[in-house]
Amino acid sequence: MAKTGIYVGLDIGTTSVKVVVAEYIEGQINIIGVGNAKSEGLSRGIVTDIDNAAASITRAISQAEEKSGIKIRNVNVGLPANLLQVESCEGMIAVNTEAKEITDEDVRKVSAAAIVRSTPPERQIVAIVPKEFKVDGFEGIKDPRGMIGVRLDMNGVVYTGPKTIVHNIRKCVEKAGLQIAELVITPLALTESILSDGEKDFGTIVIDMGGGQTTTAVIYDHDLKFAHVEQEGGEFISKDISVVLNTSLNNAEALKINYGDAYPERTSEQEEFPVDVIGKSEAVKVDERYLSEIIEARMEQIFSKSKDMLEQIEALNLPGGIVLTGGNAGIPGVVELATDVFDRQVRLYVPNHMGLRNPIFSNAISIVEYGSRLSEIHRLANSAIMGERRPVMATPDVRPAIQKSQPTQQSQQVQQSAPVQEYSEYNQTDEEFLGNTETKGDNVKEKLKGFLSNIFD
């Protein structure tokens, strides 16, 4: 459990960079500052120009500093869900202290033993999540420190991702003059933050509708089981409007925001609005229904692709249904359209923090909440990655810019992305559906089909 302190969440999105500054007091998160700047140097959730991306981060950070009165130095950063691979892991060590009492260093060592594996040169281990410790065979232990034993085992989950994505995000954040307290897998933080305990237990699908990509995540039994990225998002809707109506991209974005609706049945052909058309001196009248049909076509395509993937892993029947969030989930009619496409219960998640009641801020808020609630054990386990020896529960460098002296603290973890054409597996019971993640072709298809159905048997 985190101590009282100041935490900062940074969500580097394709269309905008969001920063949330929050104060953690007695288990409650209070938002005290927000920044939101237009993204540059990013495409489909990936950094393409480090300098421009760093400049965008700087602008958003400056806004958050001004509103919060806090000089920001350390941030929790969200990682896009691209090409994540998830594997179960386990490690074992002998406790070497003279008193045989388990220490922080023993937790680090058993975590390091759990992540000893052959990793392709283009990928790296970005996070480890400890699920259970065993002391001399006694199971179900969450924190073994202070216990007496001669053998310590750990079972957990390890995340790996592309080195390029991790490096580029680190680079642009550091170039903006910031230090990374925690790299957070965005769909992991999002599902932890926005779902109820029952939804995480019985199973729920979360679809994050961003500007450059759409991420579909499946959580069951309080674990992120699967994440898939479709490289289409709100930008594509705006481009469709621009092309069909022959107007500029800026005008198309404004039309989407001011008049857009994803469900044509809710609109009227009699309601019209002016559109500045390229090559014409006077604005052209376009009706509400026509604009809605353009939006619907792209939205339906995005949902259909997500549905196909969910059907492959037999996840559509999860009791929690589907939760929509992200910037483009705020377009009117999205819930109705998603209900028609998925033929399942669908609801929209909107943050309830004052001044941030817009799904565009869901990721940034979830990142700061996730970082503030990480346990010491989680941080200790992650300090084993790359042989690091990071301080646990260290006070972050977040200094008051205005007269404001609060005890400060920040979080630490390293995490990554999720698959476009790959799948994620967990060692559920013994070796059920745990296989070679390199398996190709029909083998992969069969594993996908049985991925979640096996869990429910």
DRENLONU-350622 format. One line per field, with one value per residue (C-alpha): x, y, z; chain. Coordinates in nm, 2 decimals. Layout:
N
u	X ...
v	Y ...
w	Z ...
mol	A ...
# end
This chain:
457
u	0.00 0.14 0.21 0.08 0.24 0.23 0.21 0.21 0.07 0.18 -0.02 0.15 -0.12 -0.13 -0.34 -0.27 -0.04 -0.22 -0.07 -0.25 -0.10 -0.26 -0.23 -0.26 -0.40 -0.53 -0.61 -0.78 -0.66 -0.72 -0.65 -0.47 -0.35 -0.39 -0.21 -0.33 -0.12 -0.15 0.08 0.36 0.61 0.37 0.19 -0.05 0.07 0.44 0.71 0.83 1.02 1.18 1.24 0.88 0.74 0.95 0.83 0.47 0.54 0.70 0.40 0.16 0.39 0.41 0.03 0.01 0.28 0.10 -0.24 -0.10 0.17 0.41 0.74 0.73 1.05 0.93 0.64 0.46 0.45 0.20 0.33 0.11 -0.02 0.18 0.33 0.31 0.40 0.29 0.44 0.41 0.74 0.88 1.20 1.36 1.65 1.81 1.78 2.14 2.11 2.24 1.91 1.73 1.50 1.38 1.49 1.43 1.74 1.60 1.29 1.51 1.71 1.41 1.26 1.59 1.58 1.22 1.31 1.62 1.52 1.62 1.49 1.52 1.76 1.48 1.28 1.33 1.17 0.99 0.79 0.74 0.42 0.47 0.15 0.26 0.55 0.62 0.84 0.96 0.66 0.40 0.19 -0.03 0.22 0.20 0.49 0.75 0.98 1.05 0.95 1.19 1.28 1.55 1.39 1.20 0.99 0.80 0.53 0.45 0.39 0.66 0.59 0.82 0.80 1.00 1.31 1.25 0.92 1.06 1.37 1.19 0.95 1.23 1.43 1.16 1.05 1.42 1.46 1.17 1.38 1.19 1.28 1.06 0.94 0.74 0.67 0.31 0.14 -0.16 -0.43 -0.32 -0.35 -0.68 -0.85 -0.73 -0.86 -1.20 -1.35 -1.52 -1.38 -1.66 -1.59 -1.22 -1.30 -1.57 -1.42 -1.47 -1.36 -1.22 -1.20 -0.98 -1.07 -0.77 -0.68 -0.43 -0.52 -0.79 -0.68 -0.90 -0.81 -0.95 -0.93 -1.04 -0.97 -0.80 -0.54 -0.49 -0.52 -0.50 -0.45 -0.49 -0.42 -0.60 -0.41 -0.72 -0.86 -1.02 -0.77 -0.91 -1.27 -1.15 -0.97 -1.28 -1.49 -1.22 -1.20 -1.58 -1.68 -1.37 -1.28 -0.96 -0.86 -0.90 -1.26 -1.33 -1.22 -1.44 -1.74 -1.68 -1.67 -1.95 -2.20 -2.08 -2.29 -2.20 -2.56 -2.75 -3.09 -3.05 -2.99 -3.21 -3.17 -3.34 -3.07 -2.80 -2.48 -2.23 -1.91 -1.61 -1.54 -1.20 -1.23 -1.57 -1.61 -1.93 -2.00 -2.19 -2.48 -2.44 -2.71 -2.66 -2.75 -2.49 -2.21 -2.33 -2.31 -1.95 -1.86 -2.06 -1.88 -1.53 -1.65 -1.83 -1.51 -1.30 -1.56 -1.59 -1.21 -1.21 -1.51 -1.33 -1.03 -1.25 -1.44 -1.11 -1.03 -1.39 -1.40 -1.72 -1.94 -1.76 -2.02 -1.88 -1.97 -1.78 -1.66 -1.58 -1.34 -1.09 -1.13 -1.35 -1.58 -1.72 -1.88 -2.26 -2.41 -2.09 -2.25 -2.56 -2.34 -2.11 -2.42 -2.54 -2.20 -2.10 -2.46 -2.35 -2.40 -2.19 -2.14 -1.93 -1.68 -1.63 -1.40 -1.59 -1.31 -1.42 -1.31 -1.20 -1.54 -1.43 -1.31 -1.01 -0.85 -0.92 -0.57 -0.38 -0.59 -0.55 -0.17 -0.14 -0.37 -0.19 0.15 0.03 -0.10 0.19 0.32 0.67 0.69 0.60 0.87 1.13 1.05 1.08 1.42 1.56 1.50 1.83 2.01 1.87 1.89 1.63 1.53 1.20 0.94 1.19 1.08 1.04 1.18 0.85 0.92 0.67 0.68 0.45 0.45 0.32 0.50 0.36 0.53 0.61 0.65 0.63 0.61 0.83 0.77 0.87 0.61 0.51 0.27 0.03 -0.02 -0.15 -0.12 0.02 -0.15 -0.09 -0.09 -0.09 0.01 -0.34 -0.36 -0.04 0.04 -0.30 -0.26 0.09 0.29 0.57 0.50 0.69 0.43 0.30 0.01 -0.26 -0.11 -0.15 -0.51 -0.60 -0.44 -0.63 -0.96 -0.92 -0.75 -1.03 -1.27 -1.03 -1.01 -1.38 -1.41
v	0.00 0.34 0.61 0.97 1.15 1.31 1.09 1.19 0.98 1.05 0.91 0.96 0.92 0.95 1.26 1.41 1.38 1.38 1.44 1.39 1.50 1.34 1.34 1.00 1.04 0.75 0.53 0.81 0.97 1.35 1.51 1.84 1.92 1.82 1.89 1.81 1.89 1.80 1.51 1.54 1.28 0.99 0.76 0.49 0.49 0.46 0.73 0.83 1.15 1.17 1.55 1.64 1.38 1.53 1.88 1.76 1.60 1.93 2.13 1.90 1.88 2.27 2.29 2.03 2.21 2.54 2.40 2.19 2.42 2.12 2.11 1.77 1.55 1.19 1.04 0.71 0.65 0.43 0.20 0.12 -0.23 -0.33 -0.68 -0.78 -1.13 -1.28 -1.59 -1.76 -1.78 -1.94 -1.92 -2.08 -1.99 -2.11 -1.85 -1.77 -1.54 -1.68 -1.65 -1.79 -1.48 -1.38 -1.02 -0.78 -0.91 -1.26 -1.14 -0.97 -1.29 -1.52 -1.27 -1.27 -1.65 -1.65 -1.43 -1.63 -1.72 -1.69 -1.37 -1.27 -0.98 -0.75 -0.80 -0.74 -0.82 -0.52 -0.63 -0.91 -0.95 -1.18 -1.38 -1.61 -1.70 -2.04 -2.07 -2.43 -2.56 -2.35 -2.18 -1.87 -1.62 -1.27 -1.12 -1.36 -1.10 -1.16 -1.52 -1.80 -2.06 -2.23 -2.24 -1.95 -2.01 -1.75 -1.79 -1.49 -1.34 -1.19 -0.94 -0.89 -0.63 -0.48 -0.30 -0.02 0.09 0.09 0.27 0.54 0.62 0.63 0.86 1.11 1.13 1.18 1.44 1.63 1.65 1.39 1.07 0.76 0.63 0.35 0.21 0.08 -0.15 0.07 -0.20 -0.36 -0.03 0.05 -0.28 -0.25 0.10 0.11 -0.24 -0.35 -0.64 -0.87 -0.77 -0.85 -1.18 -1.32 -1.17 -0.85 -0.71 -0.35 -0.17 0.15 0.36 0.59 0.83 0.61 0.26 0.05 -0.18 -0.48 -0.63 -0.94 -0.97 -1.28 -1.40 -1.06 -1.12 -0.95 -1.26 -1.11 -0.78 -0.71 -0.38 -0.28 -0.01 0.20 0.47 0.82 0.96 0.72 0.85 1.21 1.11 0.94 1.25 1.46 1.25 1.19 1.56 1.70 1.92 1.98 1.74 2.01 2.07 1.70 1.67 1.96 1.81 1.48 1.65 1.90 1.70 1.34 1.04 0.68 0.55 0.68 0.58 0.85 1.13 1.33 1.41 1.74 1.86 2.03 2.22 2.41 2.24 2.43 2.23 2.26 2.44 2.60 2.96 2.89 2.64 2.33 2.20 1.84 1.66 1.49 1.15 1.15 1.24 0.97 0.71 0.80 0.76 0.44 0.27 0.31 0.23 -0.08 -0.20 -0.14 -0.33 -0.61 -0.67 -0.68 -0.91 -1.15 -1.17 -1.22 -1.50 -1.68 -1.69 -1.76 -1.45 -1.29 -1.47 -1.33 -1.23 -0.87 -0.79 -0.51 -0.17 0.11 0.40 0.62 0.95 0.81 0.62 0.96 1.00 0.98 0.65 0.44 0.22 0.15 0.06 -0.16 -0.34 -0.42 -0.54 -0.75 -0.85 -0.83 -0.60 -0.28 0.02 0.33 0.42 0.79 0.90 1.06 1.30 1.67 1.84 1.51 1.35 1.26 0.91 1.07 1.09 0.73 0.61 0.89 0.85 0.48 0.51 0.74 0.52 0.20 0.35 0.49 0.15 -0.07 -0.28 -0.29 -0.66 -0.56 -0.30 -0.54 -0.80 -0.55 -0.42 -0.76 -0.68 -0.60 -0.64 -0.31 -0.22 0.05 0.20 0.07 0.32 0.60 0.96 1.09 1.42 1.61 1.95 2.23 2.52 2.72 2.71 2.35 2.10 1.76 1.43 1.29 0.93 0.76 0.42 0.18 -0.09 -0.16 -0.27 -0.30 -0.36 -0.61 -0.82 -0.74 -1.09 -1.27 -1.43 -1.43 -1.74 -1.82 -2.14 -2.18 -2.54 -2.75 -2.70 -2.62 -2.44 -2.34 -2.38 -2.24 -1.88 -1.92 -2.18 -2.09 -2.16 -2.41 -2.47 -2.11 -2.11 -2.41 -2.25 -1.92 -2.10 -2.28 -1.99 -1.88 -2.17 -2.40 -2.16 -2.18 -2.56
w	0.00 -0.10 0.16 0.14 -0.14 -0.49 -0.80 -1.17 -1.46 -1.82 -2.11 -2.44 -2.69 -3.07 -3.08 -2.73 -2.43 -2.10 -1.76 -1.43 -1.09 -0.79 -0.42 -0.24 0.11 0.33 0.03 -0.17 -0.49 -0.52 -0.86 -0.81 -1.16 -1.53 -1.86 -2.21 -2.52 -2.89 -2.98 -3.23 -3.33 -3.28 -3.52 -3.42 -3.06 -3.15 -3.12 -3.46 -3.38 -3.03 -3.04 -3.13 -2.89 -2.61 -2.69 -2.66 -2.33 -2.21 -2.30 -2.12 -1.81 -1.80 -1.79 -1.51 -1.31 -1.35 -1.23 -0.95 -0.82 -0.82 -1.00 -1.17 -1.20 -1.17 -1.37 -1.41 -1.79 -1.98 -2.24 -2.55 -2.58 -2.89 -2.92 -2.56 -2.47 -2.13 -1.98 -1.64 -1.45 -1.13 -0.94 -0.63 -0.40 -0.08 0.20 0.29 0.59 0.92 1.09 0.79 0.79 0.45 0.35 0.07 -0.10 -0.10 -0.28 -0.54 -0.58 -0.63 -0.87 -1.07 -1.07 -1.20 -1.51 -1.62 -1.97 -2.33 -2.48 -2.85 -2.90 -3.03 -2.71 -2.34 -2.01 -1.90 -1.59 -1.35 -1.14 -0.84 -0.77 -0.49 -0.27 -0.10 0.21 0.26 0.06 0.24 -0.03 -0.08 0.08 -0.06 0.14 0.28 0.44 0.80 0.78 0.87 0.60 0.41 0.07 -0.11 -0.42 -0.63 -0.90 -1.12 -1.46 -1.67 -1.96 -2.25 -2.53 -2.82 -2.71 -2.97 -2.81 -2.46 -2.56 -2.76 -2.48 -2.23 -2.45 -2.52 -2.15 -2.05 -2.32 -2.17 -1.85 -1.66 -1.47 -1.51 -1.18 -1.33 -1.68 -1.67 -1.92 -2.01 -2.04 -1.72 -1.53 -1.71 -1.62 -1.26 -1.23 -1.40 -1.33 -1.01 -0.81 -0.94 -1.31 -1.26 -1.10 -1.33 -1.65 -1.86 -2.19 -2.20 -2.53 -2.52 -2.83 -2.88 -3.15 -3.34 -3.23 -3.05 -2.77 -2.66 -2.33 -2.15 -1.77 -1.58 -1.23 -1.15 -1.42 -1.76 -1.98 -2.33 -2.51 -2.88 -3.07 -3.39 -3.57 -3.63 -3.41 -3.41 -3.66 -3.92 -3.86 -3.91 -4.23 -4.36 -4.30 -4.46 -4.78 -4.82 -4.76 -4.93 -4.64 -4.44 -4.16 -3.90 -4.02 -4.02 -3.66 -3.56 -3.74 -3.56 -3.22 -3.27 -3.49 -3.49 -3.39 -3.44 -3.46 -3.77 -3.63 -3.37 -3.63 -3.87 -4.24 -4.17 -3.93 -4.15 -4.08 -4.30 -4.42 -4.58 -4.89 -5.07 -5.40 -5.32 -5.21 -5.01 -4.74 -4.84 -4.63 -4.50 -4.30 -3.97 -4.10 -4.38 -4.13 -3.90 -4.17 -4.24 -3.87 -3.84 -4.13 -3.97 -3.61 -3.73 -3.90 -3.58 -3.36 -3.61 -3.60 -3.22 -3.23 -3.46 -3.23 -2.92 -3.10 -3.17 -2.80 -2.70 -2.47 -2.58 -2.32 -2.02 -1.76 -1.72 -2.08 -2.26 -2.12 -2.37 -2.28 -2.44 -2.64 -2.92 -2.69 -2.61 -2.95 -2.91 -3.03 -2.97 -2.70 -2.92 -3.22 -3.01 -2.87 -3.22 -3.34 -3.03 -2.94 -2.57 -2.28 -2.34 -2.11 -2.13 -1.86 -1.78 -1.50 -1.21 -1.10 -1.10 -1.42 -1.58 -1.67 -2.01 -2.13 -2.29 -1.94 -1.85 -1.92 -1.75 -1.44 -1.43 -1.47 -1.17 -0.96 -1.06 -0.98 -0.64 -0.52 -0.61 -0.32 -0.19 -0.30 -0.65 -0.66 -0.51 -0.77 -1.05 -0.92 -1.03 -1.40 -1.58 -1.24 -1.12 -0.75 -0.73 -0.40 -0.27 -0.16 -0.23 -0.20 -0.56 -0.68 -0.70 -0.56 -0.47 -0.72 -0.50 -0.12 -0.08 0.15 0.13 0.20 -0.14 -0.28 -0.61 -0.76 -0.96 -1.21 -1.57 -1.81 -2.18 -2.47 -2.63 -2.95 -3.29 -3.43 -3.13 -2.83 -2.45 -2.23 -1.86 -1.69 -1.53 -1.39 -1.43 -1.80 -1.95 -2.28 -2.19 -2.50 -2.71 -2.79 -3.11 -3.24 -3.58 -3.81 -3.71 -3.37 -3.28 -3.41 -3.19 -2.88 -2.95 -2.98 -2.65 -2.47 -2.24 -2.27 -2.09 -1.80 -1.73 -1.74
mol	A A A A A A A A A A A A A A A A A A A A A A A A A A A A A A A A A A A A A A A A A A A A A A A A A A A A A A A A A A A A A A A A A A A A A A A A A A A A A A A A A A A A A A A A A A A A A A A A A A A A A A A A A A A A A A A A A A A A A A A A A A A A A A A A A A A A A A A A A A A A A A A A A A A A A A A A A A A A A A A A A A A A A A A A A A A A A A A A A A A A A A A A A A A A A A A A A A A A A A A A A A A A A A A A A A A A A A A A A A A A A A A A A A A A A A A A A A A A A A A A A A A A A A A A A A A A A A A A A A A A A A A A A A A A A A A A A A A A A A A A A A A A A A A A A A A A A A A A A A A A A A A A A A A A A A A A A A A A A A A A A A A A A A A A A A A A A A A A A A A A A A A A A A A A A A A A A A A A A A A A A A A A A A A A A A A A A A A A A A A A A A A A A A A A A A A A A A A A A A A A A A A A A A A A A A A A A A A A A A A A A A A A A A A A A A A A A A A A A A A A A A A A A A A A A A A A A A A A A
# end
